[in-house]
Amino acid sequence: MKSDIMGIMDKRRWSHKKGQAVMEYLITYGLALFVILVVLAILVAVVLPSLKAPEMCSFSQGFTCNQKEHVLVADSANNVRLLFQLDNSQGKAVVVKGVLCTDETAANVQKANVPLLSSTVSLSSGQSHQFGGATDNLVPCTKADATNVVLTPGSNFKGTLAIVYSFSDEVEGAPDRLATATLSGTVQSE
């Protein structure tokens, strides 16, 4: 009987040690996971808001708009407009007839959707022109439904800059051409 009691007590001690090992394992790894989650939460809270969209204005060919940094500006009603310098790298003179800033992708932009300028802008090869600064060539950023893009200062914008143009030496009545640029940046206050 004494050996039976000793056997039961040994089993309880063994069981107790086994349970203690399991609890230590769970607490150690649980605490490690908790610390990792806290560090990740802090990183997301601190780093994510400071990330900005890259300032980019890039035509595939014919024009450049990255010689001087473009600016996306929100007015008092948070309507976004674009200020940029267009550089003619076509190799010959062009006449710019329309400019569009939109949140659409380049594939969705049609020539018919690009609003015409109040007066055309002639650019010799290598010449530049500033758009969006004066009241006669404001470039509001619009959505597909032709309403204004509304973003608060500090917000990120990604869309398309579209230019409708023709070459100066083309025959009268030749169809206009369309050039598009990928556009992104952080909206600033006016």
Secondary structure, DSSP 8 states (H G I E B T S, - for coil): -HHHHHHHHHHHHHHHHHHHHHHHHHHHHHHHHHHHHHHHHHHHHHHGGG-----EEEESSSEE--SS--EEEE-TT-BEEEEEEEEE-SSS-EEEEEEEEESS-GGG--GGGS-EEEEEEEE-TT-EEEESSSGGG--BEE-TTS-B-B--TT-EEEEEEEEEEEETTS-TT---EEEEEEEEEEEEE-
